[in-house]
């Protein structure tokens, strides 16, 4: 059924019917408030993942995200089966499919964890209204963020646009709740309920199969997320604050795709890290606080998305609409995408992205700045490329961070702050370890000359900025 067809209405209410837990960006059994509520209800449970690619306003997944989703569903199905449950897969418009499943199951309750994009919120509201009107219990829960976006407001009652006061407001109140335990067992509501065959969704690439590097780099799943967190806290947390910007050192947590897909919750990260922080002193304790602040940056991105739902397409600062983007240089864009710009740190980052589906955060900033400010290519084209190639492509963090680099977003760095990629390489990869890992031909005749002059393009960017400065407030 397409997203424009009428939604299926739930049948008559069955107060004692089983519970349907609708999973979305929360592919885990531990600290899953919707699942916890279903277990507490004391009825058999059907776990559902619904692939909705047709409802209006829902952004289609990129290629790397589709690969990650396939592996994640395999892992989650195995975890559920180990507890006596089953993961049911369906595909179609959520508004219709949820009604059909409630009817098939004779479900008495539907539970899910909230999403924060405008289209997702509107869809969830319509479904909740339809279920409630039919007498079916329908509840949503806070499972993906530490702080609900509408609960954090300035003294004047407006949303925050600067991170530091936002995070201060978040951390000055009660601490985030403790994580909920995973259920000890699951009682499958209907073992005969039809479920799609996962390979039929064709989430994995085949012609060609470009995901070999992703398979080498990642093991999606809830248990893998917990192992990564434990290893990070044991091995890297004490030096995170001083080494997090060094891409060759690999001291970052690598948890971002697991957070994006909900295979670990921010509450689990917060409380486990906070316990570890209590045993640290000095620089190590400061490192732990800095790591939690990065979790806060993700919260801020969702706060901004909630209040600016068109974040991926519209400048948050309207004055930036006047920026004079030149005609698109498709060859320069392709060189950037392929990691063949002749700028070593940019090329290393873009090749890391293509091979592994991720990129070190410091290098993300450098590659984004180069595209926007040295190539004068609209940030939206970079955001779209990252959306397709990142395994952690997140509808809040991805456009939020691109707008931050561009200077058009919340708490944005001043536009005239142009990252010099060569100076960044010298400072953060002084021995070229990271560069040589991904650009082995660097320093040989096989490596191309730079496609632009960094000095000239910086001056051109600043000249363009002068044209919009009068139309946009000077950033703080």
Wavefront OBJ file of the C-alpha trace (Angstrom):
o trace
v 0.000 0.000 0.000
v 1.406 3.413 -0.912
v 1.690 6.340 1.460
v -1.283 7.990 -0.266
v -3.718 5.130 0.251
v -6.118 5.050 3.149
v -4.818 3.714 6.437
v -6.191 0.460 7.763
v -8.396 1.021 10.778
v -7.733 -1.160 13.826
v -10.491 -3.621 14.632
v -12.507 -3.686 17.856
v -10.463 -3.215 21.016
v -9.255 -6.333 22.782
v -8.166 -5.200 26.248
v -6.507 -8.536 26.973
v -4.869 -8.803 23.564
v -1.107 -9.019 23.085
v 1.258 -6.047 22.938
v 2.871 -4.806 19.735
v 6.269 -3.117 20.197
v 7.062 -1.028 17.138
v 10.835 -0.627 16.820
v 12.378 2.153 14.730
v 15.677 3.795 15.733
v 15.894 1.683 18.906
v 17.137 -1.730 17.787
v 17.941 -3.098 21.234
v 16.381 -5.059 24.060
v 18.151 -3.322 26.949
v 17.015 0.120 28.137
v 14.117 0.096 25.717
v 11.232 1.921 27.433
v 8.619 0.733 24.925
v 9.660 -2.892 25.409
v 9.798 -2.428 29.182
v 6.220 -1.127 29.174
v 5.089 -4.097 27.109
v 6.762 -6.559 29.473
v 5.166 -4.849 32.470
v 1.762 -5.124 30.806
v 2.077 -8.883 31.197
v 0.785 -9.991 27.800
v 2.545 -11.816 24.949
v 4.626 -9.488 22.797
v 5.248 -9.080 19.088
v 8.399 -7.165 18.196
v 7.994 -5.363 14.887
v 10.409 -3.596 12.593
v 8.557 -1.783 9.827
v 10.524 -0.494 6.844
v 8.601 2.581 5.755
v 10.005 4.121 2.597
v 6.736 5.568 1.304
v 5.124 7.714 3.997
v 5.249 11.426 3.084
v 8.223 13.317 4.457
v 10.214 10.272 5.602
v 13.754 10.635 4.273
v 14.920 7.491 2.442
v 17.943 5.793 3.944
v 21.332 6.132 2.298
v 23.247 3.141 0.984
v 25.553 2.718 3.976
v 22.637 3.028 6.399
v 20.730 0.346 4.516
v 23.690 -2.010 4.876
v 23.881 -1.289 8.608
v 20.158 -1.830 9.031
v 20.310 -5.280 7.426
v 23.067 -6.462 9.763
v 21.300 -4.916 12.740
v 18.031 -6.703 12.056
v 19.854 -10.021 11.774
v 21.495 -9.375 15.149
v 18.293 -8.195 16.822
v 16.328 -11.188 15.548
v 18.915 -13.521 17.067
v 18.829 -11.640 20.389
v 15.033 -11.835 20.510
v 15.011 -15.544 19.626
v 17.471 -16.259 22.437
v 14.851 -14.937 24.877
v 11.963 -16.845 23.318
v 10.693 -13.992 21.172
v 10.593 -13.194 17.474
v 11.234 -10.139 15.353
v 8.532 -9.607 12.733
v 9.482 -7.695 9.591
v 6.990 -5.779 7.492
v 7.357 -3.189 4.769
v 4.993 -0.409 3.763
v 3.295 2.788 4.881
v 3.273 2.762 8.684
v -0.173 4.251 9.085
v -1.724 1.368 7.171
v 0.588 -1.398 8.312
v 0.201 -0.750 12.029
v -3.575 -0.934 11.707
v -3.327 -4.185 9.753
v -1.000 -5.751 12.316
v -3.198 -4.737 15.233
v -6.082 -6.451 13.472
v -4.067 -9.583 12.651
v -2.781 -9.917 16.198
v -5.881 -8.818 17.999
v -3.485 -6.501 19.806
v -4.645 -4.601 22.844
v -1.680 -2.199 23.051
v 0.991 -0.670 20.825
v 4.169 0.834 22.278
v 7.020 2.729 20.623
v 9.830 5.144 21.392
v 9.612 8.666 20.030
v 11.223 10.165 16.976
v 11.835 13.891 16.593
v 11.615 14.807 12.916
v 8.451 16.692 11.945
v 7.166 14.081 9.478
v 7.815 11.290 11.963
v 6.063 13.135 14.788
v 3.039 13.886 12.633
v 2.839 10.274 11.491
v 3.125 8.945 15.035
v 0.431 11.348 16.226
v -2.000 10.184 13.545
v -1.348 6.547 14.396
v -1.752 7.134 18.123
v -5.043 8.958 17.538
v -6.350 6.168 15.306
v -5.409 3.467 17.801
v -6.812 5.343 20.772
v -10.083 6.019 18.981
v -10.376 2.272 18.370
v -9.832 1.535 22.055
v -6.286 0.235 21.641
v -3.759 1.371 24.235
v -1.088 3.450 22.464
v 1.866 4.957 24.303
v 5.156 6.496 23.192
v 8.257 6.878 25.326
v 11.517 8.782 25.570
v 14.136 6.256 24.555
v 16.547 8.032 22.200
v 17.537 11.236 24.000
v 18.552 12.164 27.522
v 16.352 15.267 27.455
v 13.181 15.756 25.465
v 13.686 18.734 23.108
v 10.629 20.677 24.269
v 11.639 20.501 27.940
v 14.813 22.580 27.573
v 14.044 26.285 27.110
v 15.775 29.590 27.664
v 14.602 31.912 30.428
v 12.466 33.626 27.798
v 10.802 30.352 26.828
v 12.544 30.038 23.452
v 14.682 27.198 22.070
v 18.429 27.380 22.578
v 20.661 28.324 19.656
v 24.028 28.175 21.454
v 25.396 24.936 22.835
v 27.065 25.996 26.084
v 23.969 27.475 27.775
v 21.876 24.629 26.346
v 24.092 21.980 27.915
v 24.323 23.944 31.156
v 20.516 23.938 31.326
v 20.438 20.199 30.666
v 22.996 19.314 33.322
v 21.805 21.730 36.006
v 18.635 19.746 36.661
v 18.028 16.151 37.726
v 20.420 13.650 36.145
v 19.204 11.406 33.322
v 17.195 8.414 34.454
v 18.892 5.067 35.038
v 18.742 2.553 32.167
v 16.030 -0.095 32.197
v 17.185 -3.728 32.267
v 16.661 -6.011 29.318
v 13.832 -8.523 29.736
v 14.810 -11.939 31.052
v 12.504 -13.617 28.553
v 10.004 -12.822 25.831
v 6.692 -14.489 25.101
v 5.959 -14.405 21.381
v 2.376 -13.332 20.726
v 1.905 -15.247 17.469
v 4.644 -17.529 16.087
v 2.622 -17.954 12.872
v 2.341 -14.235 12.109
v 3.654 -13.529 8.617
v 7.041 -11.834 8.426
v 8.924 -10.564 5.398
v 12.097 -12.293 4.314
v 14.887 -9.818 5.102
v 16.954 -10.464 1.926
v 13.884 -9.561 -0.131
v 14.299 -5.981 1.076
v 17.629 -5.808 -0.795
v 19.242 -3.565 1.788
v 22.708 -4.935 1.045
v 24.508 -3.855 -2.132
v 25.005 -6.566 -4.734
v 25.741 -5.088 -8.161
v 28.378 -4.116 -7.286
v 28.953 -5.216 -3.693
v 30.834 -2.215 -2.328
v 30.367 -3.068 1.364
v 33.511 -5.147 1.949
v 35.199 -2.352 3.873
v 32.106 -1.874 6.037
v 32.096 -5.563 6.937
v 35.762 -5.378 7.947
v 35.231 -2.259 10.061
v 31.960 -2.977 11.873
v 29.873 -5.550 13.701
v 26.409 -3.995 14.072
v 24.330 -5.098 17.027
v 23.538 -4.482 20.680
v 26.226 -6.726 22.153
v 28.901 -5.193 19.918
v 27.875 -1.726 21.132
v 28.236 -2.734 24.764
v 31.652 -4.269 24.082
v 32.820 -1.104 22.331
v 31.701 1.049 25.248
v 33.452 -1.199 27.787
v 36.675 -1.225 25.761
v 36.576 2.544 25.314
v 36.104 3.188 29.024
v 38.889 0.766 29.932
v 41.434 1.775 27.330
v 40.800 5.244 25.920
v 38.669 7.349 28.257
v 41.577 8.729 30.374
v 43.308 10.176 27.289
v 40.225 11.035 25.256
v 40.440 14.731 26.084
v 44.012 15.102 24.817
v 44.028 12.628 21.915
v 40.485 12.745 20.508
v 41.569 15.044 17.643
v 44.359 12.711 16.462
v 42.836 10.481 13.774
v 45.686 7.973 13.823
v 45.334 7.283 17.561
v 41.800 5.831 17.421
v 40.849 6.889 20.945
v 37.266 7.819 20.060
v 34.437 5.528 21.156
v 33.169 4.629 17.641
v 29.686 4.456 19.136
v 27.979 6.938 16.800
v 26.344 4.388 14.441
v 25.150 2.340 17.404
v 23.612 5.459 18.916
v 22.034 6.427 15.622
v 20.368 3.003 15.315
v 19.597 2.736 19.011
v 21.717 -0.342 19.638
v 22.942 1.484 22.680
v 21.047 4.259 24.429
v 22.404 7.619 25.591
v 21.250 6.665 29.105
v 23.439 3.568 29.042
v 26.409 5.595 27.847
v 25.780 8.368 30.357
v 25.472 6.203 33.449
v 28.266 3.773 32.579
v 30.630 6.655 31.821
v 29.568 8.550 34.937
v 30.399 5.533 37.091
v 33.816 5.309 35.436
v 34.363 9.067 35.897
v 33.973 8.780 39.657
v 37.113 6.691 39.793
v 39.189 9.191 37.832
v 41.010 12.365 38.806
v 42.719 15.244 37.042
v 43.020 15.122 33.276
v 41.392 11.694 33.111
v 38.264 12.955 34.879
v 38.225 15.967 32.551
v 38.383 13.569 29.601
v 35.313 11.734 30.858
v 33.414 14.994 31.186
v 34.468 15.989 27.681
v 33.169 12.690 26.318
v 29.794 13.255 27.959
v 29.754 16.745 26.471
v 29.971 15.120 23.037
v 26.841 13.163 23.924
v 25.381 16.571 24.769
v 26.291 17.864 21.302
v 24.114 15.107 19.839
v 21.306 16.193 22.160
v 21.715 19.769 20.932
v 21.450 18.648 17.298
v 18.114 16.978 18.035
v 16.960 20.034 20.001
v 17.624 22.174 16.932
v 15.987 19.694 14.546
v 12.853 19.584 16.677
v 12.444 23.342 16.331
v 13.776 23.573 12.744
v 12.521 20.421 10.982
v 13.820 21.481 7.540
v 17.391 21.545 8.866
v 18.711 19.411 5.985
v 17.564 21.817 3.295
v 17.113 25.322 4.737
v 19.729 27.606 6.262
v 18.991 28.037 9.942
v 20.256 31.615 9.644
v 18.153 33.214 6.883
v 20.818 35.778 6.078
v 22.950 32.980 4.706
v 20.434 32.547 1.885
v 22.206 35.453 0.193
v 25.490 33.569 -0.099
v 26.586 33.750 -3.762
v 27.263 30.102 -4.578
v 28.941 29.930 -7.995
v 27.835 27.435 -10.676
v 28.530 23.902 -9.516
v 31.924 22.523 -10.543
v 30.946 18.869 -10.991
v 34.541 17.756 -11.475
v 35.628 19.352 -8.226
v 32.672 17.754 -6.423
v 33.604 14.341 -7.850
v 37.247 14.800 -6.839
v 36.133 15.575 -3.290
v 33.773 12.601 -3.183
v 36.473 10.244 -4.434
v 39.282 11.581 -2.248
v 41.322 12.854 -5.193
v 41.658 16.559 -4.447
v 45.428 16.541 -3.976
v 44.932 17.709 -0.382
v 46.213 14.848 1.778
v 44.011 15.102 4.880
v 40.864 15.725 2.832
v 41.590 12.762 0.589
v 42.387 10.493 3.524
v 39.103 11.375 5.186
v 36.992 10.887 2.091
v 38.594 7.521 1.389
v 38.109 6.454 4.999
v 34.444 7.364 4.569
v 34.032 5.296 1.413
v 35.896 2.292 2.818
v 34.467 2.170 6.339
v 31.269 4.212 6.307
v 32.609 6.635 8.872
v 35.215 9.360 9.307
v 37.125 10.730 12.265
v 35.309 13.775 13.643
v 38.209 16.215 13.285
v 38.612 15.159 9.675
v 34.880 15.515 9.060
v 35.186 19.182 9.923
v 38.201 19.589 7.631
v 36.614 17.851 4.653
v 33.371 19.791 5.086
v 35.182 23.100 5.343
v 37.189 22.316 2.219
v 34.063 21.564 0.195
v 32.196 24.653 1.336
v 34.908 27.245 1.662
v 37.649 26.181 -0.715
v 35.519 24.680 -3.457
v 32.541 27.014 -2.805
v 30.108 24.110 -3.125
v 26.791 24.337 -1.292
v 26.858 22.536 2.055
v 23.660 20.688 1.115
v 25.529 18.648 -1.500
v 28.046 17.590 1.106
v 25.286 16.734 3.552
v 23.619 14.559 0.923
v 26.877 12.699 0.185
v 27.462 12.022 3.868
v 23.833 10.922 4.235
v 24.416 8.260 1.588
v 27.863 7.089 2.716
v 27.840 7.281 6.541
v 26.699 4.315 8.605
v 25.870 6.838 11.352
v 23.921 9.198 9.069
v 21.499 10.836 11.471
v 18.695 13.184 10.457
v 19.656 15.626 13.205
v 23.435 15.397 13.564
v 24.299 15.218 9.877
v 22.661 18.460 8.664
v 23.292 20.165 12.006
v 27.047 19.627 11.744
v 27.165 20.622 8.088
v 25.399 23.884 8.882
v 27.749 24.411 11.825
v 30.780 24.203 9.533
v 29.118 26.336 6.867
v 28.343 29.085 9.357
v 24.629 28.966 8.563
v 23.504 26.975 11.592
v 23.158 27.057 15.354
v 26.200 27.967 17.430
v 28.017 28.152 14.117
v 31.687 28.856 13.822
v 32.165 32.241 12.156
v 32.162 31.802 8.411
v 35.548 33.492 8.177
v 37.047 30.639 10.211
v 38.305 28.542 7.311
v 40.093 25.339 8.229
v 43.464 25.131 6.485
v 43.662 21.397 5.708
v 47.452 21.397 5.433
v 47.902 23.055 8.805
v 45.318 20.675 10.249
v 47.288 17.713 8.893
v 50.527 19.033 10.367
v 48.918 19.602 13.755
v 46.778 16.492 14.116
v 48.569 13.940 11.906
v 52.185 15.107 12.230
v 53.710 11.809 11.124
v 51.162 11.263 8.339
v 50.108 7.937 9.836
v 46.444 8.516 9.098
v 47.175 9.911 5.648
v 49.345 6.965 4.653
v 46.730 4.491 5.872
v 44.188 5.755 3.356
v 46.333 7.503 0.717
v 49.318 5.197 0.199
v 50.385 7.014 -2.972
v 50.762 10.321 -1.143
v 54.263 11.724 -1.640
v 54.773 9.896 -4.951
v 54.304 10.942 -8.568
v 51.025 9.016 -8.589
v 49.427 11.487 -6.209
v 47.618 14.348 -7.984
v 48.438 18.011 -7.587
v 45.936 20.081 -5.559
v 42.851 20.962 -7.552
v 42.717 24.434 -5.964
v 45.059 26.923 -4.367
v 44.184 27.077 -0.665
v 45.131 30.720 -0.271
v 43.251 31.961 -3.300
v 40.119 29.989 -2.485
v 40.182 31.187 1.098
v 40.217 34.776 -0.119
v 37.352 34.021 -2.507
v 35.334 32.531 0.341
v 35.914 35.582 2.521
v 34.903 37.858 -0.337
v 31.676 35.893 -0.738
v 31.085 36.137 2.973
v 31.322 39.922 2.799
v 28.270 39.878 0.518
v 26.093 38.205 3.132
v 27.509 39.705 6.298
v 25.088 42.594 6.277
v 22.169 40.206 5.801
v 22.934 37.884 8.730
v 23.770 38.553 12.364
v 27.400 38.230 13.311
v 27.805 34.855 15.081
v 28.649 34.896 18.767
l 1 2 3 4 5 6 7 8 9 10 11 12 13 14 15 16 17 18 19 20 21 22 23 24 25 26 27 28 29 30 31 32 33 34 35 36 37 38 39 40 41 42 43 44 45 46 47 48 49 50 51 52 53 54 55 56 57 58 59 60 61 62 63 64 65 66 67 68 69 70 71 72 73 74 75 76 77 78 79 80 81 82 83 84 85 86 87 88 89 90 91 92 93 94 95 96 97 98 99 100 101 102 103 104 105 106 107 108 109 110 111 112 113 114 115 116 117 118 119 120 121 122 123 124 125 126 127 128 129 130 131 132 133 134 135 136 137 138 139 140 141 142 143 144 145 146 147 148 149 150 151 152 153 154 155 156 157 158 159 160 161 162 163 164 165 166 167 168 169 170 171 172 173 174 175 176 177 178 179 180 181 182 183 184 185 186 187 188 189 190 191 192 193 194 195 196 197 198 199 200 201 202 203 204 205 206 207 208 209 210 211 212 213 214 215 216 217 218 219 220 221 222 223 224 225 226 227 228 229 230 231 232 233 234 235 236 237 238 239 240 241 242 243 244 245 246 247 248 249 250 251 252 253 254 255 256 257 258 259 260 261 262 263 264 265 266 267 268 269 270 271 272 273 274 275 276 277 278 279 280 281 282 283 284 285 286 287 288 289 290 291 292 293 294 295 296 297 298 299 300 301 302 303 304 305 306 307 308 309 310 311 312 313 314 315 316 317 318 319 320 321 322 323 324 325 326 327 328 329 330 331 332 333 334 335 336 337 338 339 340 341 342 343 344 345 346 347 348 349 350 351 352 353 354 355 356 357 358 359 360 361 362 363 364 365 366 367 368 369 370 371 372 373 374 375 376 377 378 379 380 381 382 383 384 385 386 387 388 389 390 391 392 393 394 395 396 397 398 399 400 401 402 403 404 405 406 407 408 409 410 411 412 413 414 415 416 417 418 419 420 421 422 423 424 425 426 427 428 429 430 431 432 433 434 435 436 437 438 439 440 441 442 443 444 445 446 447 448 449 450 451 452 453 454 455 456 457 458 459 460 461 462 463 464 465 466 467 468 469 470 471 472 473 474 475 476
